[in-house]
Amino acid sequence: MRNDRQAYLNGQFLPEREAKISIHDLGFAYGDAVYDTARTFGGRLFKLKEHIERLYDTLRYVRIDPRLSPAEMTALTEELVERNRHLLGPDDDYWVTQRISRGVARYDGEEPEYEGPTVMIETVPLPFKSRAAYYRDGIRVATPSVRRVPPEVLSPRAKTVNYLNMTMGDLEVKARDPGAWGVLLDVNGNLCEGIGANIFLVKNGQVLTPKEDYILPGVSRRCVMDLCGELGLPLVEKDLALHDAYIADECFLTSTSLCMCPVVSVNGAKVGDGKVPGPVTKKLLDGYSRLVGLDFVAQYLKRL
């Protein structure tokens, strides 16, 4: 048992501090890389199959061959979690991420330092303490002037490491309200997505979420959509304007780390009666906890 976290890099497990990539790696130099992130609940990976499938869809879209099969990537990911499991504290859990770049740039007359794609897998403790207040007070959502890159330019359904579009929007939001979560609009002015997060509204008992055209369809988003079916909650995927958010009864975000979390306001406008979570959101939160076999809301709230 090692006392430092391990990572996987290009064929070997090694301490994170020893995991290094070239300064000429195309992921670092040009953002030419993809990734996907799952999480654990009680130290157990959740929906890894779905995350790996999305990872390989993105790899195929950007034409990177990882030189590992999905089964091999799955096995390496599971082994890394096992190697690091003993480092988890009580009620802690991991983000578990695979990152694959196209490799090291080739320059005329020079041999590359490493031949082939760069493949890395890492585990990072989830930030329960810094996000705990979201579950008590709700998330304040704000929309920046920066719009989401449209699918005509680059498919939002590909999960790449190039987050500059999202980052610029989030920087604008946090300059106004450091505690807010940025959700970008698409080029048509409809609600789109935030960094690692999809958005849902509730109006008159109906659950609403943006269509997949302009967003990355999250695994957590799909969990909520399936729960709506199981719980008999009507669900509609449609274009949602800011007007829809301002008149919504409830609002929540979904993401791998948050699972789902209530939103208290959008651009300063109180959502519904301002009390979180609303009844529909609460029903889905309870269903989500049953799905993962752990009360993740309590997991966050105990860090307050």
C-alpha atoms as a printed R data frame, in Angstrom:
    type eleno elety resid chain resno       x      y       z
1   ATOM     1    CA   MET     A     1   0.000  0.000   0.000
2   ATOM     2    CA   ARG     A     2   1.491  3.303  -1.081
3   ATOM     3    CA   ASN     A     3   0.777  6.523   0.801
4   ATOM     4    CA   ASP     A     4   0.588  8.688  -2.308
5   ATOM     5    CA   ARG     A     5  -1.956  8.593  -5.108
6   ATOM     6    CA   GLN     A     6  -1.075  6.640  -8.201
7   ATOM     7    CA   ALA     A     7  -1.788  7.631 -11.788
8   ATOM     8    CA   TYR     A     8  -1.607  5.687 -15.034
9   ATOM     9    CA   LEU     A     9   0.507  7.145 -17.836
10  ATOM    10    CA   ASN     A    10   1.453  5.500 -21.119
11  ATOM    11    CA   GLY     A    11   1.580  1.916 -19.951
12  ATOM    12    CA   GLN     A    12   2.573  2.210 -16.312
13  ATOM    13    CA   PHE     A    13   1.196  3.037 -12.887
14  ATOM    14    CA   LEU     A    14   3.320  5.521 -10.976
15  ATOM    15    CA   PRO     A    15   3.038  8.172  -8.251
16  ATOM    16    CA   GLU     A    16   1.214 11.275  -9.489
17  ATOM    17    CA   ARG     A    17   4.237 13.488  -8.801
18  ATOM    18    CA   GLU     A    18   6.264 11.355 -11.217
19  ATOM    19    CA   ALA     A    19   3.648 11.439 -13.991
20  ATOM    20    CA   LYS     A    20   4.974 13.930 -16.559
21  ATOM    21    CA   ILE     A    21   4.173 14.737 -20.156
22  ATOM    22    CA   SER     A    22   6.303 16.426 -22.802
23  ATOM    23    CA   ILE     A    23   6.180 20.184 -23.309
24  ATOM    24    CA   HIS     A    24   5.549 19.263 -26.953
25  ATOM    25    CA   ASP     A    25   2.479 17.166 -26.185
26  ATOM    26    CA   LEU     A    26  -0.321 18.230 -28.535
27  ATOM    27    CA   GLY     A    27  -2.852 18.249 -25.718
28  ATOM    28    CA   PHE     A    28  -0.817 20.909 -23.922
29  ATOM    29    CA   ALA     A    29   0.313 22.776 -27.049
30  ATOM    30    CA   TYR     A    30  -3.001 22.897 -28.927
31  ATOM    31    CA   GLY     A    31  -5.725 21.443 -26.718
32  ATOM    32    CA   ASP     A    32  -5.708 18.450 -29.071
33  ATOM    33    CA   ALA     A    33  -7.016 15.938 -26.566
34  ATOM    34    CA   VAL     A    34 -10.169 14.420 -25.138
35  ATOM    35    CA   TYR     A    35 -11.285 13.248 -21.722
36  ATOM    36    CA   ASP     A    36 -14.114 11.816 -19.703
37  ATOM    37    CA   THR     A    37 -14.792 11.751 -15.982
38  ATOM    38    CA   ALA     A    38 -16.784  9.364 -13.817
39  ATOM    39    CA   ARG     A    39 -17.044  9.409 -10.033
40  ATOM    40    CA   THR     A    40 -17.244  6.949  -7.195
41  ATOM    41    CA   PHE     A    41 -19.946  6.545  -4.556
42  ATOM    42    CA   GLY     A    42 -18.637  4.934  -1.398
43  ATOM    43    CA   GLY     A    43 -15.459  4.187  -3.353
44  ATOM    44    CA   ARG     A    44 -17.355  2.336  -6.102
45  ATOM    45    CA   LEU     A    45 -17.331  3.553  -9.699
46  ATOM    46    CA   PHE     A    46 -20.717  4.579 -11.094
47  ATOM    47    CA   LYS     A    47 -21.787  4.312 -14.750
48  ATOM    48    CA   LEU     A    48 -18.205  3.675 -15.905
49  ATOM    49    CA   LYS     A    49 -19.473  1.806 -18.972
50  ATOM    50    CA   GLU     A    50 -21.450  4.852 -20.123
51  ATOM    51    CA   HIS     A    51 -18.498  7.194 -19.536
52  ATOM    52    CA   ILE     A    52 -16.113  4.923 -21.443
53  ATOM    53    CA   GLU     A    53 -18.587  4.658 -24.325
54  ATOM    54    CA   ARG     A    54 -18.799  8.457 -24.534
55  ATOM    55    CA   LEU     A    55 -15.001  8.708 -24.345
56  ATOM    56    CA   TYR     A    56 -14.605  6.382 -27.317
57  ATOM    57    CA   ASP     A    57 -17.305  8.218 -29.278
58  ATOM    58    CA   THR     A    58 -15.297 11.418 -28.778
59  ATOM    59    CA   LEU     A    59 -12.023  9.681 -29.717
60  ATOM    60    CA   ARG     A    60 -13.629  8.481 -32.933
61  ATOM    61    CA   TYR     A    61 -14.991 11.971 -33.681
62  ATOM    62    CA   VAL     A    62 -11.571 13.652 -33.278
63  ATOM    63    CA   ARG     A    63  -9.743 10.724 -34.960
64  ATOM    64    CA   ILE     A    64  -7.445  9.728 -32.126
65  ATOM    65    CA   ASP     A    65  -6.575  6.046 -31.726
66  ATOM    66    CA   PRO     A    66  -5.829  5.393 -28.034
67  ATOM    67    CA   ARG     A    67  -4.323  1.993 -28.890
68  ATOM    68    CA   LEU     A    68  -6.371  0.512 -26.075
69  ATOM    69    CA   SER     A    69  -9.750 -1.174 -26.396
70  ATOM    70    CA   PRO     A    70 -12.699  0.058 -24.308
71  ATOM    71    CA   ALA     A    71 -12.363 -3.110 -22.216
72  ATOM    72    CA   GLU     A    72  -8.674 -2.388 -21.585
73  ATOM    73    CA   MET     A    73  -9.397  1.244 -20.673
74  ATOM    74    CA   THR     A    74 -12.107  0.063 -18.295
75  ATOM    75    CA   ALA     A    75  -9.800 -2.463 -16.630
76  ATOM    76    CA   LEU     A    76  -7.004  0.109 -16.183
77  ATOM    77    CA   THR     A    77  -9.463  2.606 -14.691
78  ATOM    78    CA   GLU     A    78 -10.812  0.045 -12.238
79  ATOM    79    CA   GLU     A    79  -7.284 -1.000 -11.254
80  ATOM    80    CA   LEU     A    80  -6.277  2.601 -10.573
81  ATOM    81    CA   VAL     A    81  -9.277  3.105  -8.293
82  ATOM    82    CA   GLU     A    82  -8.323 -0.075  -6.419
83  ATOM    83    CA   ARG     A    83  -4.729  1.159  -6.036
84  ATOM    84    CA   ASN     A    84  -5.958  4.463  -4.575
85  ATOM    85    CA   ARG     A    85  -9.001  3.296  -2.641
86  ATOM    86    CA   HIS     A    86  -7.163  3.061   0.708
87  ATOM    87    CA   LEU     A    87  -6.335  6.792   0.510
88  ATOM    88    CA   LEU     A    88 -10.007  7.800   0.658
89  ATOM    89    CA   GLY     A    89 -11.097  9.263   3.985
90  ATOM    90    CA   PRO     A    90 -14.468  8.598   5.618
91  ATOM    91    CA   ASP     A    91 -17.277  9.697   3.267
92  ATOM    92    CA   ASP     A    92 -14.756 10.766   0.588
93  ATOM    93    CA   ASP     A    93 -15.013  9.866  -3.088
94  ATOM    94    CA   TYR     A    94 -13.041 10.352  -6.295
95  ATOM    95    CA   TRP     A    95 -13.398 11.966  -9.653
96  ATOM    96    CA   VAL     A    96 -11.890  9.385 -12.038
97  ATOM    97    CA   THR     A    97 -10.666 10.794 -15.345
98  ATOM    98    CA   GLN     A    98  -9.164  9.444 -18.551
99  ATOM    99    CA   ARG     A    99  -7.271 11.962 -20.717
100 ATOM   100    CA   ILE     A   100  -5.938 11.091 -24.169
101 ATOM   101    CA   SER     A   101  -4.007 13.445 -26.451
102 ATOM   102    CA   ARG     A   102  -2.920 12.873 -30.037
103 ATOM   103    CA   GLY     A   103   0.640 12.545 -28.743
104 ATOM   104    CA   VAL     A   104   3.867 14.483 -29.048
105 ATOM   105    CA   ALA     A   105   4.406 16.908 -31.931
106 ATOM   106    CA   ARG     A   106   6.853 15.795 -34.632
107 ATOM   107    CA   TYR     A   107   9.333 18.358 -35.906
108 ATOM   108    CA   ASP     A   108  11.451 18.057 -39.061
109 ATOM   109    CA   GLY     A   109  14.649 16.204 -38.332
110 ATOM   110    CA   GLU     A   110  13.737 15.384 -34.739
111 ATOM   111    CA   GLU     A   111  12.516 12.125 -33.301
112 ATOM   112    CA   PRO     A   112   9.509 12.480 -30.970
113 ATOM   113    CA   GLU     A   113  10.137 11.827 -27.296
114 ATOM   114    CA   TYR     A   114   7.256  9.360 -27.261
115 ATOM   115    CA   GLU     A   115   5.555  7.586 -30.147
116 ATOM   116    CA   GLY     A   116   1.766  7.323 -30.144
117 ATOM   117    CA   PRO     A   117  -1.050  8.907 -28.155
118 ATOM   118    CA   THR     A   118  -0.587 10.122 -24.597
119 ATOM   119    CA   VAL     A   119  -2.936  8.154 -22.342
120 ATOM   120    CA   MET     A   120  -3.404  9.188 -18.726
121 ATOM   121    CA   ILE     A   121  -5.846  8.129 -16.004
122 ATOM   122    CA   GLU     A   122  -6.108  9.962 -12.674
123 ATOM   123    CA   THR     A   123  -8.154 10.096  -9.484
124 ATOM   124    CA   VAL     A   124  -8.899 13.361  -7.651
125 ATOM   125    CA   PRO     A   125 -10.863 13.720  -4.382
126 ATOM   126    CA   LEU     A   126 -14.230 15.374  -4.930
127 ATOM   127    CA   PRO     A   127 -14.528 18.962  -3.598
128 ATOM   128    CA   PHE     A   128 -17.285 18.323  -1.070
129 ATOM   129    CA   LYS     A   129 -16.318 21.135   1.312
130 ATOM   130    CA   SER     A   130 -16.188 23.915  -1.289
131 ATOM   131    CA   ARG     A   131 -19.548 22.899  -2.789
132 ATOM   132    CA   ALA     A   132 -21.469 21.877   0.338
133 ATOM   133    CA   ALA     A   133 -23.331 25.205   0.631
134 ATOM   134    CA   TYR     A   134 -24.923 24.644  -2.785
135 ATOM   135    CA   TYR     A   135 -27.140 21.957  -1.257
136 ATOM   136    CA   ARG     A   136 -28.181 24.187   1.639
137 ATOM   137    CA   ASP     A   137 -28.647 27.488  -0.226
138 ATOM   138    CA   GLY     A   138 -29.007 26.476  -3.860
139 ATOM   139    CA   ILE     A   139 -26.785 27.472  -6.790
140 ATOM   140    CA   ARG     A   140 -26.899 30.988  -8.190
141 ATOM   141    CA   VAL     A   141 -26.809 30.641 -11.974
142 ATOM   142    CA   ALA     A   142 -25.722 33.513 -14.218
143 ATOM   143    CA   THR     A   143 -25.457 33.730 -18.001
144 ATOM   144    CA   PRO     A   144 -22.470 35.568 -19.557
145 ATOM   145    CA   SER     A   145 -22.315 37.425 -22.870
146 ATOM   146    CA   VAL     A   146 -20.017 34.653 -24.171
147 ATOM   147    CA   ARG     A   147 -22.036 32.174 -26.224
148 ATOM   148    CA   ARG     A   148 -21.452 28.446 -26.491
149 ATOM   149    CA   VAL     A   149 -19.482 27.286 -29.535
150 ATOM   150    CA   PRO     A   150 -22.128 26.147 -32.053
151 ATOM   151    CA   PRO     A   151 -22.204 22.643 -33.573
152 ATOM   152    CA   GLU     A   152 -21.408 24.125 -36.995
153 ATOM   153    CA   VAL     A   153 -17.950 24.943 -35.595
154 ATOM   154    CA   LEU     A   154 -17.265 22.000 -33.261
155 ATOM   155    CA   SER     A   155 -19.683 19.416 -31.955
156 ATOM   156    CA   PRO     A   156 -20.567 20.090 -28.303
157 ATOM   157    CA   ARG     A   157 -21.227 16.360 -28.000
158 ATOM   158    CA   ALA     A   158 -17.467 15.736 -28.126
159 ATOM   159    CA   LYS     A   159 -15.894 16.003 -24.670
160 ATOM   160    CA   THR     A   160 -12.544 17.631 -25.403
161 ATOM   161    CA   VAL     A   161 -10.038 19.207 -23.002
162 ATOM   162    CA   ASN     A   162 -10.366 22.571 -24.751
163 ATOM   163    CA   TYR     A   163 -12.599 24.383 -22.258
164 ATOM   164    CA   LEU     A   164 -11.588 27.939 -23.161
165 ATOM   165    CA   ASN     A   165 -15.060 28.835 -24.449
166 ATOM   166    CA   MET     A   166 -16.636 27.717 -21.170
167 ATOM   167    CA   THR     A   167 -13.807 29.221 -19.129
168 ATOM   168    CA   MET     A   168 -14.182 32.686 -20.665
169 ATOM   169    CA   GLY     A   169 -17.895 32.627 -19.915
170 ATOM   170    CA   ASP     A   170 -17.310 31.473 -16.356
171 ATOM   171    CA   LEU     A   171 -14.670 34.154 -15.764
172 ATOM   172    CA   GLU     A   172 -17.189 36.813 -16.818
173 ATOM   173    CA   VAL     A   173 -19.806 35.370 -14.467
174 ATOM   174    CA   LYS     A   174 -17.430 35.136 -11.513
175 ATOM   175    CA   ALA     A   175 -16.242 38.714 -12.037
176 ATOM   176    CA   ARG     A   176 -19.840 39.720 -11.225
177 ATOM   177    CA   ASP     A   177 -20.543 37.081  -8.583
178 ATOM   178    CA   PRO     A   178 -17.659 34.850  -7.437
179 ATOM   179    CA   GLY     A   179 -20.090 32.299  -6.024
180 ATOM   180    CA   ALA     A   180 -22.228 31.944  -9.150
181 ATOM   181    CA   TRP     A   181 -22.191 29.088 -11.645
182 ATOM   182    CA   GLY     A   182 -22.025 30.147 -15.287
183 ATOM   183    CA   VAL     A   183 -24.466 28.678 -17.790
184 ATOM   184    CA   LEU     A   184 -23.834 29.766 -21.362
185 ATOM   185    CA   LEU     A   185 -26.531 30.503 -23.915
186 ATOM   186    CA   ASP     A   186 -26.332 29.083 -27.414
187 ATOM   187    CA   VAL     A   187 -25.970 31.322 -30.468
188 ATOM   188    CA   ASN     A   188 -29.772 31.569 -30.680
189 ATOM   189    CA   GLY     A   189 -30.066 32.897 -27.124
190 ATOM   190    CA   ASN     A   190 -31.406 29.696 -25.573
191 ATOM   191    CA   LEU     A   191 -30.133 28.071 -22.385
192 ATOM   192    CA   CYS     A   192 -27.246 25.754 -23.181
193 ATOM   193    CA   GLU     A   193 -24.851 24.388 -20.547
194 ATOM   194    CA   GLY     A   194 -22.211 25.314 -17.991
195 ATOM   195    CA   ILE     A   195 -18.801 23.886 -17.144
196 ATOM   196    CA   GLY     A   196 -19.498 20.191 -16.771
197 ATOM   197    CA   ALA     A   197 -23.185 20.821 -16.067
198 ATOM   198    CA   ASN     A   198 -26.551 20.477 -17.787
199 ATOM   199    CA   ILE     A   199 -29.573 22.563 -16.764
200 ATOM   200    CA   PHE     A   200 -33.183 21.559 -16.051
201 ATOM   201    CA   LEU     A   201 -36.297 23.634 -15.350
202 ATOM   202    CA   VAL     A   202 -39.579 22.588 -13.771
203 ATOM   203    CA   LYS     A   203 -42.819 24.312 -14.763
204 ATOM   204    CA   ASN     A   204 -46.302 23.180 -13.713
205 ATOM   205    CA   GLY     A   205 -44.936 19.754 -12.763
206 ATOM   206    CA   GLN     A   206 -43.231 19.275 -16.133
207 ATOM   207    CA   VAL     A   207 -39.443 18.755 -16.272
208 ATOM   208    CA   LEU     A   208 -37.766 20.669 -19.116
209 ATOM   209    CA   THR     A   209 -34.196 20.511 -20.465
210 ATOM   210    CA   PRO     A   210 -32.408 21.787 -23.608
211 ATOM   211    CA   LYS     A   211 -32.249 19.563 -26.673
212 ATOM   212    CA   GLU     A   212 -28.997 17.769 -27.455
213 ATOM   213    CA   ASP     A   213 -28.200 19.889 -30.528
214 ATOM   214    CA   TYR     A   214 -26.103 22.470 -28.640
215 ATOM   215    CA   ILE     A   215 -25.019 20.581 -25.518
216 ATOM   216    CA   LEU     A   216 -22.934 17.681 -24.260
217 ATOM   217    CA   PRO     A   217 -25.547 15.123 -23.127
218 ATOM   218    CA   GLY     A   218 -24.305 14.324 -19.632
219 ATOM   219    CA   VAL     A   219 -24.442 10.877 -18.068
220 ATOM   220    CA   SER     A   220 -26.019 12.485 -14.984
221 ATOM   221    CA   ARG     A   221 -28.520 14.238 -17.267
222 ATOM   222    CA   ARG     A   222 -29.525 10.844 -18.647
223 ATOM   223    CA   CYS     A   223 -29.903  9.476 -15.100
224 ATOM   224    CA   VAL     A   224 -32.381 12.254 -14.288
225 ATOM   225    CA   MET     A   225 -34.275 11.719 -17.536
226 ATOM   226    CA   ASP     A   226 -34.597  8.006 -16.769
227 ATOM   227    CA   LEU     A   227 -35.713  8.816 -13.217
228 ATOM   228    CA   CYS     A   228 -38.441 11.069 -14.624
229 ATOM   229    CA   GLY     A   229 -39.795  8.068 -16.495
230 ATOM   230    CA   GLU     A   230 -39.642  5.833 -13.424
231 ATOM   231    CA   LEU     A   231 -41.304  8.451 -11.204
232 ATOM   232    CA   GLY     A   232 -44.010  9.366 -13.717
233 ATOM   233    CA   LEU     A   233 -42.742 12.929 -14.191
234 ATOM   234    CA   PRO     A   234 -43.411 14.371 -17.662
235 ATOM   235    CA   LEU     A   235 -40.164 15.307 -19.399
236 ATOM   236    CA   VAL     A   236 -39.691 17.514 -22.471
237 ATOM   237    CA   GLU     A   237 -36.470 18.317 -24.366
238 ATOM   238    CA   LYS     A   238 -36.884 21.692 -26.063
239 ATOM   239    CA   ASP     A   239 -35.291 25.080 -26.683
240 ATOM   240    CA   LEU     A   240 -35.476 27.064 -23.447
241 ATOM   241    CA   ALA     A   241 -35.179 30.849 -23.433
242 ATOM   242    CA   LEU     A   242 -34.138 32.913 -20.426
243 ATOM   243    CA   HIS     A   243 -37.823 33.797 -20.129
244 ATOM   244    CA   ASP     A   244 -38.513 30.134 -19.328
245 ATOM   245    CA   ALA     A   245 -35.926 30.215 -16.538
246 ATOM   246    CA   TYR     A   246 -37.334 33.422 -15.061
247 ATOM   247    CA   ILE     A   247 -40.866 31.986 -14.822
248 ATOM   248    CA   ALA     A   248 -39.850 28.440 -13.806
249 ATOM   249    CA   ASP     A   249 -41.133 26.916 -10.575
250 ATOM   250    CA   GLU     A   250 -37.854 25.071  -9.983
251 ATOM   251    CA   CYS     A   251 -34.431 24.727 -11.563
252 ATOM   252    CA   PHE     A   252 -31.486 22.399 -11.019
253 ATOM   253    CA   LEU     A   253 -28.130 21.465 -12.536
254 ATOM   254    CA   THR     A   254 -26.766 17.994 -13.177
255 ATOM   255    CA   SER     A   255 -23.101 16.990 -13.342
256 ATOM   256    CA   THR     A   256 -20.881 14.046 -12.500
257 ATOM   257    CA   SER     A   257 -19.713 15.546  -9.206
258 ATOM   258    CA   LEU     A   258 -22.951 17.272  -8.159
259 ATOM   259    CA   CYS     A   259 -25.224 14.512  -9.485
260 ATOM   260    CA   MET     A   260 -28.032 17.082  -9.285
261 ATOM   261    CA   CYS     A   261 -28.253 20.273  -7.275
262 ATOM   262    CA   PRO     A   262 -31.032 22.882  -6.896
263 ATOM   263    CA   VAL     A   263 -30.718 26.370  -8.355
264 ATOM   264    CA   VAL     A   264 -32.011 29.289  -6.269
265 ATOM   265    CA   SER     A   265 -31.728 32.110  -8.825
266 ATOM   266    CA   VAL     A   266 -30.937 32.881 -12.455
267 ATOM   267    CA   ASN     A   267 -29.272 36.224 -13.190
268 ATOM   268    CA   GLY     A   268 -30.432 37.424  -9.784
269 ATOM   269    CA   ALA     A   269 -34.075 36.496 -10.412
270 ATOM   270    CA   LYS     A   270 -35.395 34.157  -7.707
271 ATOM   271    CA   VAL     A   271 -36.546 30.783  -9.012
272 ATOM   272    CA   GLY     A   272 -40.086 30.014  -7.877
273 ATOM   273    CA   ASP     A   273 -40.535 30.849  -4.188
274 ATOM   274    CA   GLY     A   274 -36.774 30.804  -3.629
275 ATOM   275    CA   LYS     A   275 -36.904 27.746  -1.361
276 ATOM   276    CA   VAL     A   276 -34.661 24.816  -2.280
277 ATOM   277    CA   PRO     A   277 -35.130 22.100  -3.141
278 ATOM   278    CA   GLY     A   278 -38.583 22.359  -4.698
279 ATOM   279    CA   PRO     A   279 -40.930 19.353  -4.507
280 ATOM   280    CA   VAL     A   280 -40.108 17.922  -7.945
281 ATOM   281    CA   THR     A   281 -36.375 18.459  -7.450
282 ATOM   282    CA   LYS     A   282 -36.603 16.789  -4.019
283 ATOM   283    CA   LYS     A   283 -38.358 13.772  -5.504
284 ATOM   284    CA   LEU     A   284 -35.601 13.436  -8.110
285 ATOM   285    CA   LEU     A   285 -32.837 13.965  -5.530
286 ATOM   286    CA   ASP     A   286 -34.242 11.143  -3.432
287 ATOM   287    CA   GLY     A   287 -34.514  8.932  -6.501
288 ATOM   288    CA   TYR     A   288 -30.949  9.705  -7.505
289 ATOM   289    CA   SER     A   289 -29.668  8.796  -4.036
290 ATOM   290    CA   ARG     A   290 -31.472  5.464  -4.273
291 ATOM   291    CA   LEU     A   291 -29.969  4.918  -7.721
292 ATOM   292    CA   VAL     A   292 -26.364  5.392  -6.538
293 ATOM   293    CA   GLY     A   293 -26.905  3.692  -3.175
294 ATOM   294    CA   LEU     A   294 -25.705  6.677  -1.174
295 ATOM   295    CA   ASP     A   295 -27.247  9.899   0.164
296 ATOM   296    CA   PHE     A   296 -24.970 12.248  -1.778
297 ATOM   297    CA   VAL     A   297 -26.805 15.343  -0.477
298 ATOM   298    CA   ALA     A   298 -25.931 14.351   3.093
299 ATOM   299    CA   GLN     A   299 -22.400 13.575   1.896
300 ATOM   300    CA   TYR     A   300 -22.062 17.222   0.854
301 ATOM   301    CA   LEU     A   301 -23.979 18.803   3.736
302 ATOM   302    CA   LYS     A   302 -21.860 17.146   6.457
303 ATOM   303    CA   ARG     A   303 -18.896 19.202   5.129
304 ATOM   304    CA   LEU     A   304 -20.537 22.508   5.998
